[in-house]
Amino acid sequence: MNTVATIACVLFLVVLGCASGFNRVEMQSALRAANPVFSSSKVEQIEELEPQIALPFSLAVSQPLGSSIGDWNSDEISEIRSWADPLSEAGVASQVNVIPASLVRGDCRRNHGSCTVELFREAAARLGGDVLLLMTESSDIDPYVNPLSILNLTIIGMWVAPGHHRDALAMIEGLLIDNRNEYLYATTQAEGESSQVRPFAYTDDDTARRDARLAALQSFGREFIIQVSQLTSH
């Protein structure tokens, strides 16, 4: 390797070789932007809302709003459904159903401005949901390299040298509302992280994001079960 190439490689590692961290402020803003619009917007209307359900209730869970990687996958749906047993044991929920994206009218998946709570309430009602858990998600990737990435110059190194990192952070926020009148029962937030080290040819941002989102969903579930189980004392 000649001197120019060596200097270029060193500069490459200096510039890209360190983790830069996650932009949490931007991620929080994305969560807020993805929240659907409530029907009851005036303070007087909100103050008059009362819970309409009796325990145990049927829970309907929305797809992740604002997500850059789309709907829940099979592992995430399994995680959500696993909440059913502890919620049932607590006497809170009789069943937990994930709302299929096909049941929601309009374009609500990535916050294009046409998403309202009413659209999800209609879908939840079709599933027999007494309460609706509205879920929003935001994720970020922190890509960087380690010294092994210099082997990319050999071409074959792009396929065998684990020189590329993908750290991911996912944030999830959930609002539990009465499906009859949008009364708010609980709010829950959680985060999850994942780390990936692979050769350049096998780096995958979406996989890193999904791993982080599953971790966030597992953390969310633990906190959500604790909060919602307290409804039995109200």
Buried (B, 14 or more C-beta within 10 A) or exposed (E): EEEEEEEEBEEBBEEEBEEEEBEEEEBBEBBEEBBBEBEBEEEEEEEEBEBEBEEBBBBBBBBBBBBBBEBBEEEBBEBBBBBBEBBBEBEBBBBBBBBEBEBBBEEBBEBEEEBBBBBBBBBBBEBEBBBBBBBBBBBBBBBBBBEBBBBBEEEEBBEBBBBBBBBBBBBBBBBBBBBBBBBEBBEBBBBBBBEBEBBBEEBEBBBBBBBBBBBBBBBBBEBBBEBBBEBEEE
